[in-house]
Amino acid sequence: MHHWQKFQAALIFYTCLPLHPQGMLDFRGIALYAPLIGILIGSAIATLDFGLAMLNPSSELIYLRSLLTIFLGLLITGGLHLDGAMDTADGLAVTDPNRRLEVMADSNTGAFGAIAGMTILFLKVIALAAIKDQRFWILASVWTWARWGQLRAIMAYPYLKAIGKGKFHQENLHHWQVWIVAILLTIGNLAIGWFYQSIYLAIELTAISLSFSWAIGAWLNRQLGGQTGDTYGAIVEWTEALSLCAIAFL
């Protein structure tokens, strides 16, 4: 019952799904369930992508198919992570480090934030369109690892605000839980790779997504000296976009 309540809380926090749970929900520690939410979101958009391909497999519609797939992911999350990525871009554009958090907290989107948001969506659509095979697996895997990157950042780096919507994520979260999730995700990818006789792709998916999710969190920590709820979103969005680009190239 405890895990089910936490999972419901995670669904409500990370998505816009019309859920109506019974009783009060405790949002502390829900970050542990973020990778599971990633599996669900990645599988949902991959299902749409597969359905559209069944309706019309023409390669001429690959960009429209990819656009609708990425757009569904945006709808499911309500732009939660993309908003964080845009706010983070605005903050990093400020030359005075002491004003970055103030700018990131501003609800108005600046030029750098708008550019970052458009770039992320553009990269996702173009990269996904360039990927021809195993799109379902790739989407589910990348969307899951992106949220593991957020989970790792929550565990590894200090939270920069005294209060904030992201601070409670650190409560009831332990290092060993984060690494168990990483091990399970790796085993899952390898198992799928073995089943489809695509072990190379399994290793590639794991290495690329894990590397980007780790590196982006570390880079943001170096730039800001810690993390905020906005940077957690930036880790998710940039990991998804850059991982798809790397997979498309390879």
Buried (B, 14 or more C-beta within 10 A) or exposed (E): EEEEBBBBBBBBBBBEEEEEEEEEBBBBBBBBBBBBBBBBBBBBBBBBBBEBBEEEEEEEBBBBBBBBBBBBBBEBBEBBBBBBBBBBBBBBBBEEEEEBBEBBBEEEBBEBBEBBBEBBBEBBBBBBBBBEEBBBBBBBBBBBBBBBBBBBBBBBBEBBBEEBBBBBBBEBBEEEBBEEBBEEBBEBBBEBBEEEEBEEBBBBBBEBBBBBBBBBBBBBBEBBEBBBBBBBBBBBBBBBBBBBBBBBEE
